[in-house]
Amino acid sequence: MSYVRLVNVTKKFGSVTAVDKLNLEINKGECFSMLGPSGCGKTTTLRMVAGFEDLDDGEIHVGERLLSAKRRNFYVPPEKRDFGMVFQAFAVWPHLSVYENVAFPLRLRKLSSQEIDARTKDALEHTNLLHVANDSPDSLSGGGKQRVALARALAINPDVMLLDEPLSSLDPHLREEMRFEIKDLQRHYGFTIIYVTHDQSEAMALSDRIMVMKNGVVQQIDTPFNVYTHPANKFVFSFIGLSNFTDVAAEDAKVYVKGSDLILPYSGEERGGLFTMATRPSEIDFVAEGGLRGEVVRRTYLGDIVDYSIKVGEQFLRVQKGRNDVRLNEGEICGLKFKHPFWYDAD
């Protein structure tokens, strides 16, 4: 069921269009991630939903409420949108205890002391902070401070939680731990999450759906599985997961690695001239007979996987295999078989 709706939302900064006619529907209770490189428009979109940026055109609705409509000159300020918000900066107050940090927005709403205490303790309990309620946030780790920010957002019982790069300042282990905690909190409280990140692994782990953006324009909206396995275009393929792009040329009904006489297996639509083969390093097999011939120029042990650089003609392919798979040595000639190649026009 559609809950958050953006209709033809546009935002410009001078001559630069940061978000261009964005139409988007997010379901109630969904975890929806906005993913893309720096400057793609994802944070600007989130700030418009939050009310920190006004629109240049379009409308934003949540449920039955209209929040922003430029042509109607209508705008609800951030403090009246009742969203939970968590940002990259922890934004906790060191002069207040953990308890008072979480209770602060409730006091601004002039709730009764009993309700403030109940909501604050509930949020602290579900973020594993109740035992440090009387401590200063300065005594906590980065993950602990981010939990304080989460608890403060939870305490207002939001229908929508906005998270802007909330885990980017944490170390990899804490980042992974916090992903699971955020997802568990969503299941418990039932709020809708709009999550901004440039980290594809975060988006894949947390999201029900992902929106990939580039230069203010939506490239694809789909489930994590479909975005990875059925990318809408070359940009999405390159941004989600590891990727190889190999220049190829069609001639005499055969496809060659550009600049070589190495023939590639090809069963796509008939093409002429130059184009590109896109492959995942994990979806290339070593074969003893046949396959595309290449030379191992680098082998790197990465724990559970072994990462290879394979020279094919004058180009290089990255291949990743499990540590218990066949091991090849640097300088060895190998055959390559591609499981699920994609074919794109040359840039």
C-alpha positions as CSV (number, residue, x, y, z in Angstrom):
1,M,0.0,0.0,0.0
2,S,1.5,3.3,-1.1
3,Y,2.3,5.6,1.8
4,V,5.0,8.1,0.9
5,R,4.4,9.7,-2.5
6,L,6.6,12.0,-4.5
7,V,5.0,13.5,-7.6
8,N,7.1,15.2,-10.2
9,V,9.5,16.4,-7.5
10,T,12.2,18.7,-8.8
11,K,15.0,20.6,-7.1
12,K,17.6,22.9,-8.6
13,F,20.6,24.6,-7.2
14,G,21.4,27.4,-9.7
15,S,21.8,25.9,-13.1
16,V,22.2,22.4,-11.7
17,T,19.2,20.1,-11.5
18,A,19.8,18.0,-8.4
19,V,16.5,16.0,-8.7
20,D,14.6,15.9,-11.9
21,K,10.8,15.2,-12.0
22,L,11.0,12.3,-9.5
23,N,7.9,10.2,-9.2
24,L,8.1,7.7,-6.3
25,E,5.8,5.6,-4.2
26,I,7.0,3.9,-1.0
27,N,4.8,1.4,0.8
28,K,3.9,1.6,4.5
29,G,6.3,-0.5,6.6
30,E,8.8,-0.8,3.7
31,C,12.5,-0.3,4.0
32,F,13.3,1.7,0.9
33,S,16.9,2.7,0.1
34,M,18.2,5.5,-2.2
35,L,21.5,4.5,-3.6
36,G,24.0,6.2,-5.8
37,P,27.3,8.1,-6.0
38,S,27.9,11.4,-4.4
39,G,26.0,14.2,-6.0
40,C,23.3,11.9,-7.5
41,G,20.4,13.6,-5.6
42,K,19.6,11.0,-3.0
43,T,20.3,13.2,0.1
44,T,18.6,16.2,-1.5
45,T,15.5,14.0,-2.0
46,L,15.6,12.9,1.6
47,R,16.0,16.5,2.8
48,M,12.9,17.5,0.7
49,V,10.9,14.6,2.3
50,A,12.1,15.8,5.8
51,G,11.3,19.4,5.0
52,F,14.8,20.8,5.2
53,E,14.7,21.7,1.5
54,D,11.7,23.2,-0.3
55,L,10.7,21.9,-3.7
56,D,11.1,23.8,-7.0
57,D,8.2,21.8,-8.4
58,G,6.0,18.8,-7.5
59,E,4.4,17.5,-4.4
60,I,5.1,15.2,-1.4
61,H,2.4,13.3,0.4
62,V,2.6,10.9,3.4
63,G,-0.6,9.0,4.0
64,E,-3.4,11.4,3.6
65,R,-1.2,14.4,4.5
66,L,0.1,16.8,2.0
67,L,3.6,18.0,3.2
68,S,4.9,20.1,0.3
69,A,3.4,21.5,-2.9
70,K,5.3,24.3,-4.6
71,R,2.6,25.4,-7.0
72,R,0.1,25.6,-4.1
73,N,2.6,27.4,-2.0
74,F,2.1,24.8,0.7
75,Y,4.8,23.7,3.1
76,V,4.8,21.8,6.4
77,P,8.0,22.6,8.5
78,P,10.2,19.7,9.6
79,E,9.2,19.8,13.3
80,K,5.5,19.3,12.3
81,R,6.1,16.3,10.0
82,D,6.7,13.9,13.0
83,F,9.5,11.9,11.3
84,G,12.3,10.1,13.1
85,M,15.6,11.3,11.7
86,V,19.1,9.8,12.1
87,F,22.1,11.3,10.3
88,Q,25.7,10.5,9.8
89,A,26.8,12.8,12.6
90,F,25.6,11.3,15.9
91,A,24.2,14.7,17.1
92,V,24.1,13.7,20.7
93,W,24.5,16.3,23.5
94,P,27.4,15.4,25.9
95,H,26.1,17.6,28.7
96,L,22.9,15.5,28.9
97,S,22.7,11.9,30.0
98,V,21.7,9.2,27.5
99,Y,18.2,9.2,29.1
100,E,17.8,13.0,28.7
101,N,19.1,12.9,25.1
102,V,16.3,10.5,24.2
103,A,13.7,12.3,26.3
104,F,14.5,15.7,24.9
105,P,12.2,15.7,21.8
106,L,9.4,14.4,24.0
107,R,9.8,17.3,26.5
108,L,9.6,19.7,23.5
109,R,6.2,18.2,22.7
110,K,5.1,18.9,26.3
111,L,4.0,15.3,27.0
112,S,3.2,14.2,30.5
113,S,6.2,13.0,32.6
114,Q,4.7,9.5,32.8
115,E,4.5,9.2,29.0
116,I,8.0,10.7,28.5
117,D,9.4,8.1,31.0
118,A,7.5,5.2,29.4
119,R,8.5,6.1,25.8
120,T,12.1,6.9,26.7
121,K,12.6,3.6,28.6
122,D,11.0,1.6,25.8
123,A,13.3,3.2,23.2
124,L,16.4,2.6,25.4
125,E,15.4,-1.0,26.0
126,H,15.0,-1.8,22.4
127,T,18.3,-0.2,21.5
128,N,20.1,-2.0,24.3
129,L,20.9,1.3,26.2
130,L,18.8,1.0,29.3
131,H,21.8,0.0,31.4
132,V,23.7,3.2,30.5
133,A,20.7,5.5,30.7
134,N,22.4,7.7,33.3
135,D,25.8,7.8,31.6
136,S,27.1,10.6,29.3
137,P,27.0,9.7,25.6
138,D,30.7,10.6,25.6
139,S,31.4,7.4,27.5
140,L,30.0,5.3,24.7
141,S,31.5,4.0,21.5
142,G,30.6,5.2,18.1
143,G,28.0,2.4,17.8
144,G,26.6,3.4,21.2
145,K,26.2,7.0,20.2
146,Q,24.4,6.0,17.0
147,R,22.1,3.9,19.2
148,V,21.3,7.0,21.2
149,A,20.4,8.8,18.0
150,L,18.2,5.9,17.0
151,A,16.5,5.7,20.4
152,R,15.8,9.5,20.3
153,A,14.2,9.1,16.9
154,L,12.2,6.0,18.0
155,A,10.9,7.7,21.2
156,I,8.5,10.0,19.2
157,N,6.8,6.8,17.7
158,P,7.4,7.9,14.1
159,D,5.5,6.4,11.1
160,V,8.5,7.2,8.9
161,M,12.2,7.0,9.8
162,L,14.6,8.9,7.7
163,L,18.2,7.7,7.8
164,D,21.0,9.6,5.9
165,E,24.3,7.7,5.8
166,P,23.8,6.7,9.5
167,L,26.5,4.0,9.6
168,S,29.2,5.5,7.4
169,S,31.4,6.7,10.3
170,L,31.4,3.3,12.1
171,D,34.0,0.6,11.6
172,P,33.0,-2.4,9.3
173,H,32.1,-4.7,12.2
174,L,29.9,-2.2,13.9
175,R,28.3,-1.2,10.6
176,E,27.2,-4.8,10.0
177,E,25.9,-5.2,13.6
178,M,23.9,-2.0,13.3
179,R,22.3,-3.0,10.0
180,F,20.7,-6.0,11.8
181,E,19.7,-3.8,14.7
182,I,17.9,-1.3,12.5
183,K,16.1,-4.0,10.6
184,D,15.0,-5.6,14.0
185,L,13.7,-2.2,15.2
186,Q,11.7,-1.8,12.1
187,R,10.1,-5.2,12.5
188,H,9.2,-4.4,16.2
189,Y,7.9,-0.8,15.6
190,G,6.5,-1.2,12.1
191,F,7.7,2.2,10.8
192,T,8.6,3.0,7.2
193,I,12.3,3.5,6.5
194,I,13.7,5.8,3.9
195,Y,17.5,5.1,3.9
196,V,20.1,7.0,2.0
197,T,23.5,5.4,1.4
198,H,26.3,5.1,-1.2
199,D,27.2,1.7,0.3
200,Q,25.6,-1.0,-1.8
201,S,26.1,-3.7,0.8
202,E,24.0,-1.7,3.3
203,A,21.3,-1.2,0.7
204,M,21.2,-4.8,-0.3
205,A,21.1,-6.1,3.4
206,L,18.4,-3.7,4.6
207,S,16.1,-2.9,1.8
208,D,12.8,-4.3,0.5
209,R,13.4,-2.1,-2.6
210,I,16.3,0.0,-3.9
211,M,16.2,3.1,-6.0
212,V,19.5,3.7,-7.9
213,M,20.0,7.3,-9.0
214,K,22.4,9.1,-11.3
215,N,22.6,12.9,-11.8
216,G,19.2,13.4,-10.3
217,V,17.5,10.8,-12.4
218,V,16.1,7.4,-11.4
219,Q,17.9,4.6,-13.1
220,Q,16.0,1.6,-11.5
221,I,13.6,0.9,-8.7
222,D,13.4,-2.8,-7.8
223,T,14.2,-5.5,-5.2
224,P,17.8,-6.0,-4.3
225,F,17.8,-9.3,-6.1
226,N,16.4,-7.9,-9.3
227,V,18.7,-4.8,-9.2
228,Y,21.7,-7.1,-9.0
229,T,20.6,-9.9,-11.4
230,H,18.6,-7.8,-13.9
231,P,20.2,-4.3,-13.9
232,A,18.3,-1.8,-16.0
233,N,21.4,-0.4,-17.7
234,K,25.2,-0.3,-17.7
235,F,25.4,2.2,-14.9
236,V,23.3,0.1,-12.5
237,F,25.4,-2.9,-13.4
238,S,28.6,-1.0,-12.6
239,F,27.3,0.5,-9.4
240,I,25.8,-2.7,-7.8
241,G,28.4,-5.3,-7.1
242,L,31.9,-5.8,-8.6
243,S,32.0,-5.7,-12.4
244,N,34.2,-6.2,-15.4
245,F,33.7,-4.3,-18.7
246,T,35.5,-5.8,-21.7
247,D,35.6,-4.0,-25.0
248,V,34.6,-6.3,-27.8
249,A,34.1,-6.1,-31.6
250,A,31.8,-7.9,-34.0
251,E,33.1,-9.0,-37.3
252,D,32.0,-11.7,-39.8
253,A,29.3,-12.9,-37.4
254,K,31.8,-13.5,-34.6
255,V,32.6,-11.5,-31.5
256,Y,36.2,-10.8,-30.6
257,V,38.0,-9.3,-27.6
258,K,38.9,-5.9,-29.0
259,G,42.5,-5.8,-30.4
260,S,42.9,-9.6,-30.4
261,D,41.9,-12.7,-32.3
262,L,40.3,-14.2,-29.2
263,I,36.7,-15.2,-30.0
264,L,33.9,-14.9,-27.4
265,P,30.8,-17.0,-27.1
266,Y,27.9,-14.7,-28.0
267,S,24.2,-15.5,-28.4
268,G,22.7,-12.0,-28.1
269,E,21.1,-9.8,-30.7
270,E,23.0,-9.2,-33.9
271,R,25.5,-6.3,-33.5
272,G,28.1,-4.7,-35.6
273,G,31.2,-2.7,-34.6
274,L,32.3,-2.1,-31.0
275,F,30.3,-2.9,-27.9
276,T,30.9,-4.0,-24.3
277,M,30.7,-7.3,-22.4
278,A,29.8,-6.9,-18.7
279,T,30.6,-9.7,-16.2
280,R,30.7,-10.3,-12.5
281,P,34.0,-11.6,-11.1
282,S,32.1,-14.3,-9.2
283,E,30.4,-15.5,-12.3
284,I,33.4,-16.5,-14.3
285,D,34.7,-20.1,-14.1
286,F,38.1,-21.5,-14.9
287,V,37.8,-24.4,-17.4
288,A,40.5,-26.9,-18.4
289,E,39.3,-27.1,-22.0
290,G,38.0,-24.4,-24.3
291,G,36.8,-21.1,-23.0
292,L,38.4,-17.7,-23.5
293,R,42.2,-18.0,-23.0
294,G,44.0,-15.7,-20.7
295,E,47.0,-15.4,-18.4
296,V,47.0,-15.0,-14.6
297,V,49.0,-11.9,-13.8
298,R,48.0,-11.5,-10.2
299,R,46.6,-13.8,-7.5
300,T,45.5,-12.3,-4.1
301,Y,44.3,-14.2,-1.1
302,L,41.4,-12.5,0.6
303,G,40.3,-15.0,3.2
304,D,37.2,-16.8,1.9
305,I,37.9,-15.9,-1.7
306,V,40.9,-15.7,-4.0
307,D,41.0,-12.7,-6.3
308,Y,42.7,-13.0,-9.7
309,S,43.6,-10.6,-12.4
310,I,43.5,-12.2,-15.8
311,K,45.1,-10.7,-18.9
312,V,42.9,-11.3,-22.0
313,G,44.5,-9.8,-25.1
314,E,45.5,-6.3,-23.9
315,Q,42.6,-6.1,-21.4
316,F,42.2,-7.4,-17.9
317,L,39.4,-9.3,-16.1
318,R,38.9,-9.8,-12.4
319,V,37.9,-13.3,-11.3
320,Q,36.9,-14.3,-7.8
321,K,36.8,-18.0,-6.7
322,G,36.3,-19.7,-3.3
323,R,39.5,-20.5,-1.4
324,N,38.8,-24.2,-1.9
325,D,38.3,-24.0,-5.6
326,V,41.0,-24.8,-8.2
327,R,44.0,-22.5,-7.5
328,L,46.0,-21.1,-10.4
329,N,49.5,-19.6,-10.2
330,E,50.7,-16.3,-11.6
331,G,51.9,-16.7,-15.1
332,E,49.6,-19.7,-15.8
333,I,47.4,-19.9,-18.9
334,C,43.7,-20.5,-18.2
335,G,40.4,-20.9,-19.9
336,L,37.5,-18.7,-18.9
337,K,33.8,-19.5,-19.1
338,F,31.2,-16.7,-18.5
339,K,28.0,-17.6,-16.7
340,H,25.8,-14.6,-17.2
341,P,27.4,-11.9,-19.4
342,F,25.5,-8.7,-20.2
343,W,26.1,-6.8,-23.4
344,Y,25.9,-3.0,-23.7
345,D,26.6,-0.4,-26.3
346,A,30.2,1.1,-26.2
347,D,30.5,4.4,-24.4
